[in-house]
Amino acid sequence: MGMDEKTRNLLDRLTAELKKTLGKNLKAIILYGSSVRGDFVPGRSDVNLMLVLNEVELDSLRKLGAVMRKYRRKGFAVPVVADEFYLQSSLDVFPLEWEEIKRHHKLIYGEDLLSGINIQQEHLRLQLEREFKQNLLWLRELMIEHPDFSKELCQGLLSASRSLYAHLRALTLMAPESEGKDIVLRAEKLTGEKFPALSWLIQLRTQTKSPKKAELLKNVPRLLQEVDLLAKWIDRAGE
């Protein structure tokens, strides 16, 4: 789903205010995230902006804060603010984030500094390996804390679903651009494995009722295996 007309109008107004407030210090306004990927949900999704400044200094940040205050209540996230040096020098430490923005962004104003950036595949792989191994440790801790499959376990799994959804989407960045929005299917195609428990976990985000114990007993053991399998697959991809 694309951005609705009301949000587009707000974005136009914000763009005009940012250009007026930041003046010559503003080098670019870039829209990224769900608004560009096509999974924007009006009233629920945030509008994500990146502002590239010639110089990031306190005065500009304070002016930006005054402008954003009213837009924060209307679904606009606090923007990412960087200069060109920060962007170029952080490609190796935030490769997933920059690759995601590079693939799914729209230039609103100024110079497009993202289309030409080069993310090294090994940097992507290392960050992904770290994230999936951390997710695996977190899921194990969750089971130790809630071995009786209590309501607290369900809440923990819901939190895990948000993290794993983001990291599965990031996993597909290791492959060339591919069609289809189902990230589990894309991950299965990339790895040659099946992830039914991960698919189940991600679907929990849209359910209004907590899963029953029998459902947890069926899916949680498999979930641990699948995240472990993914972590190992990413590790082997670096050999």
URFENVEN-V739892 format. One record per helix or strand. SS is the DSSP state (h for helix, s for strand). FROM is the first residue (numbers start at 1). LEN is the number of residues. If there is no record, write none. Layout:
ss=SS from=FROM len=LEN
ss=SS from=FROM len=LEN
This chain:
ss=h from=5 len=21
ss=s from=26 len=7
ss=h from=34 len=4
ss=s from=47 len=7
ss=h from=58 len=15
ss=s from=76 len=1
ss=s from=80 len=3
ss=h from=84 len=6
ss=h from=95 len=9
ss=s from=105 len=6
ss=h from=121 len=25
ss=h from=151 len=24
ss=h from=183 len=9
ss=h from=196 len=11
ss=h from=213 len=24
